[in-house]
Amino acid sequence: MQLYFDYGATTPCRAEALAAMAAAYEQQWGNPSSTHEWGQRAAIALEQARMQVAALIHAQADEIIFTSGGTEADNLALWGVCQRYRQPQHFIISAVEHSAVAKPAAALEAQGWQVTRLPVNHWGQVEPAQLRQALQPNTVLVSIIYGQSEVGTLQPITELAAICQEVGVLFHTDAVQVAGRVPLDVRRLGVDLLSLSSHKIYGPQGAGALYVRSGVALEPLLRGGGQELGLRSGTQAVPTLVGFGVAAEWAATELATEPMRLAQLRDRLWQQLQDHPQVEQTGHPWQRLPHHLSLIVRDRHGQPLNGKTVVRQLNLAGIGISAGSACQSGQTQPSPTLLAMGYDPETAKAGIRITLGRETTAADVDWLAMVLRQYLAEAIAPPLVVSIP
């Protein structure tokens, strides 16, 4: 038996999207910038996909800029705003951003930009009052992730965006994990920029989008032929974007039922684990992504287990989950997110993430709970080695 519980990392491309892509490769393979029939067939397919993606977040079609994925969308948001200024200014992110925001922020900081990283509480949430206090006269952008990918916490985006609106500061959110799992309406949220990714909503990998509110000006990352309203030059990957559009349309349709089903399965899984002394839930207990359960795991003596070790062991049992901590140069590092939430460095290596999806059943989560409990009953963390200089 093989069971996949890593839908937060990527989702399988749904059959409807695959079929649409195959048809596009056969019939809409022209360059959408060409004015002849072949090009116009591709252009029509491209704009249909744009309307489908826009509908998922209740945006206008001309506010959708297609990218290669969520990372490029995040980079376009940050660099696109900041590069409009001749002199470095100030912007704000949270301490629990995805690396697609955290790393470009660090790069801009190295160029002289002032970056404030807002702290979070033990649940991983930004306090709106702290955002208000962090705003400065030269603040030009705030970027706060909507659904934290590692611990699943949802941020109070509407309230945060409203604070920025009051003072005329642009607000961006990375909604990659949220799309298709929580209803998104960019007008109600009050955001100026919002990032999406196709492969998180059962579309193909290699496609994403940045919502850019009408009237917001950005500098492009890529310059060339002027595609995507001049913000993302390069011939569009029409079949891939067609698949993205179909996946977005289905995601919008399934919002009425699928998030509730996933939340019920997530809660069923947690009910089977919550009394286990070696398991601790991380992130907000209810203001969280419906498909997402994140845990700190310990051995039978109460010592933190390395999350990546748990991932490897469950993989041997045919179960795919992910670890919350990152691996750099062969050395397991504490999770920056868990550190920001107040966990000590050793515990911050013990995070695992379980994310559910369209194929997940009640029997699947019951099996996972049994296997994880059985593994933890026998697990012993290796002794901590301290090197003495």
N, C-alpha and C positions, 0 to 999 in steps of 0.2 A: 504494500500500500504506500502510495506517495501522496502527500497532502501539502498544498502550497498555502502558506500564511504570510506572504510577503508582498501583498498587493500595494502596500505603500511605496515599495521600490519600483515596481512596474506591474502592469496588468496585461494579460493576453489580449491580443487584438481580436475583437469580436468578429463573428462571421459576416455580419452585415457590412462592416467597414472593409473587410478583406474583399468581399464581392464588389463593392463600389470601386475599390482601388484597381482590381483586375480589369473592370470595365473601362476605367479611366486610362489605364496603360494601353488598352486597345483602341480607344475612341477619342480620348482627349490628351494625346501625347504632344500636341503642338506647343509652341512657345506662346504663352498668353499675352506677350507684348506684341506679337505679330498681328497684322490687320487682316490677313487672309482667313479663309474659312477654317483651316486647321488651328490657327492661333485663336480664333474667336470661339471655337468649341472649347478649347482649354480655358479661355478667359471666363466663359459662362460657368464652367464647372468650378473654377476658383472662386468666383463671386458667390456661387451657391454655398460653398463651404464657409465662406466668410459670414454669410447671413446665418448659417446654422450655429456657428460658434458664438456670434453676437447674441443670438436668441437665448443661449444657455445662461448668459449673465445679464440679459435685458439691456443690451447696449445697441447702438446703431452700427450698421455694418461698416461704415467708413471710420469707425473708431477702433477697428480690429487690425492690428499689424501682425502679419504672420512672421514667425521666427523659426529657428531650428529646434526650439524647446524652451522649457522653463528657465534654464540658466541664461540663455541669450536674452530672453524677455526681461529677466531681472537686471542683467547688465545694461541693457538698453535703457531701462528706467533710470538707473543710477547715473551712468555716464551720460545719457541723453540729457538729463537735467543739468548735471554739474558742468559739462563741457560748454554750456552756454555762457558761463561766467569767465571773464578774463582773469579775475583774481579768485583764489580759493575762498570759499565761504564756510558755512556750517551746515551739517545735516545730522539727522538722528536715526539710529536703528536700535533694535533691541539686542540684549545679550544672548538671545536664543535664535538668531536668524540662521537660515540655511546658508551653507558656504557660498551659494550663488549670489548672496547679498553680502555676507560677511567679508569675503575675499576682495570683491571690487571696492568695498568700503575701505579696507586696509590699504589697497593700492592708491585710492584717492587721498587717504590720509598721508601716505608717503609723498604725495605731491603737494602737501601743504594744507589740505582741507582739514578743518576741525570736525571731528566725529565724536558724537556723544552716544554711548551705548547704554541704553536704559536698563537698569536692573529689573529683575522679575521676582515675584514672590515664590513661596515654596511650591506652588502649583504651576509655575512657569508663566504667569500672567503679568503683563505690564500694568502698572497702576496709572490710570489717566491723569491723576494729579501730578505724578512725576513727569509725565510728558509735558504738561503745561509749564511746570517749573523749568524744564530743560530748554524750552524755546528761547531763542535769542533774536535780536533785531536782524541778524544776518543769516538766520536759518532759512534754507531754500527748499528743503525736502525732508520728509519723514518716511521711513520705510519699516513697516512692522509686519511680520509674517502673520497670516490669518490662522492657519491650522499648523501647529508646530509638528514637523514631520517625525521627530524622535519620541516625544512624550504625548502627542495628540491634543494638547491644550488649544482651545480656541481663544483668540484674543478679542477684546471688546472693540472691534474695528469701527463700528458706527460711532461710538463715543470718541474714540481716538481721532477719527477723521473729522468729526465735528469741531474738535479743539483746533485742528489745523485750519479748517475753513474760517474760523473766527478771525484768524490773523493772516490769512492769505498765503499759507504755506502749502505746497503741494504734498499730497499723501499717496504713497504707493503701498500696495500689499501683495505679497506672494501668496496666491490662492491655489497653488498647484495641488496641494493635498485636499483642498476643500471642494473644488469643482466636482460636480456629480454626486457629492455626498451631503452637501448643505446647500440650500437654495441661495443663489447669488443674484443680487440686483444692484448694479453699480450705482444707480441713482439713489436708492435707499441707503446704501452703505456710505455714500458721499465721498468715494475715492476718486482720485484723478488718474491713477495708473494701477493696473492689476494684471498679474502674470498667470498664464495658464500653460498646461502641458498635455499633449495628446495622449501619451502612453500611460498617464495616470487614470484615464477615463475609457480604457479599452479601445483606444485608437493606436495607430502605428507610432513607433519611436521615430524621433527625428523631426517632430513638428511641435510647435507651440505658438503662443500668441501673447501680445501685450495689448491690453485695452488702454487706449490713450483718449482721455476725455476731450471732446471737441473744444478747441481753443487752447489746449496745452501744447507748447512748442518744445521739441526735443532736437538735439543734435544726433545725427545717425552714427552708428558704430561702423557701418559698411557704406562705402561710397562707390558709385558706379552708374548703372543704368537708370537709377531712380525708381525702381519698383517699390511697392508698399508705401506710396505717398512720399517717396524719397527717404524714408526712414530705414529701409532694409533692402539695399540694392542686391540684385542677383536674381536670375531666373527662378521663379517659384517651383517647388517640387509638387506639381499639380496632383498627381495620384495620391501622394502622401497626405496632402492637405484635404483632398476629397475624403480620405479615410478619417481624418480628424473631424471633418464636418459631420459625417454620418455618426461617428461616436458621440459627438456633442449633442446631436439631435436625440439619440437614444438615451443619453444621460439625462437630458431634460425630461424626457417622457417618463423615465423610471424614478425620478425624484419623489414621486407620490408614494412609492412603496418600498424601494430598495434600501434607503437609509434606515427606515424603521426596522426592516428585517435584519439588517446588519447590526444595529444597536441591540436588538434582542439576542442575537447570537453572541455578541461581545459580552453582554451581561450574563448570559448563560455560562460562558467560559469563566468569567470572573467569579461567579457564584461557586464554581467548583474549585477555585484556587484561593479565595479570600481568607479561608480559615487556616491555610497552610502557613506555619511559622517561618518558613524560608522564603516567602514571597511577599513583596510590598509593591503596591501599585504606585506609579509615578504619574505626574500630570494631574489636571483637574478631574475630580471624580465624575462630574456630569457635564461640565462645559468643555466637551472634547469631541473629537471626530467620531462619528458613529461606528466606524469600522475598526477602531484602533484601541489596542490594549498594550500598555507599556509597564514593565515590571523591573524591579530590582530583585535579583535571585541570590540566595546564600546557600552554603553547603549545610550538611547536617549538624555542624558545630556552630553555625551562625556566622561563618566568615563569608565575605562577598566572593562570589564566583565570577570569573572572567566571562563577560557576555559572549565573547567570540568562541570561547570553549563550549558554552552551552549550544550555540548555533551549530558548531561542528558535530556535537554529539547527537543533537536532534536530526541533523542531516543524515547521520548514519541510520537513524530510525525511519528515514523516508519523509521527514517533516522539514519544510523550509520556513524559517523565521529569520529575523535579522537582529544584529546587536546594536545597542545604542551608542557604543563607543567607536571611535575611529582608529584605524591602524595606520601608523605612519612609520615608514622605513623599518618595518618588521617589529616595531615596538607598540604595544597596545597603550594608548594614552587615555586618560580620563576624559569622559564626555564633557565638552565645554558647556553643553546645555544643562547637564546634571550638576556641574560645578556651580553654574549661575543660579541654580535652584537651591543651593545650600548643602549639597551632598559633599562628603569628604572625598579626596582623590581615589581611594581604594574602592569605595562604594560606587563612585562615578564610572568605574570600569565594569560594573556588574549589571548594566542595563540590557534588557532585551525588548524587542518590539514585535508584536503579533498583530498583523493586519489582515482583515477578512475581505472577501470579495464575492462576485456573482456566483461562483461555483461552490462556495462554502456552505456546508449543511450542518444541522445540529449534530449528526453523527460524527462529523469531522471534528467539531470543537470538543466533543466528549472524548474522542480518541486522543486529541492533543492534551487535554487536561490529565488524562490517565498517564500518558507517556511522560509528561513533564513532572508530575508528582512522583512517579516511580524513579525517574532519573535523580531528582533532588534528594530522595530518600537515601541514595547511595553516594551522592557526590561529596567529594572532599577537595577543598581548595588547596593548591600547592602552597607550601610555606613561603612566607614573604622573605625574600633574600635581600639583605641590606649590605651593600658594599662599603667597606671601611677603607678610606684612603690611606 
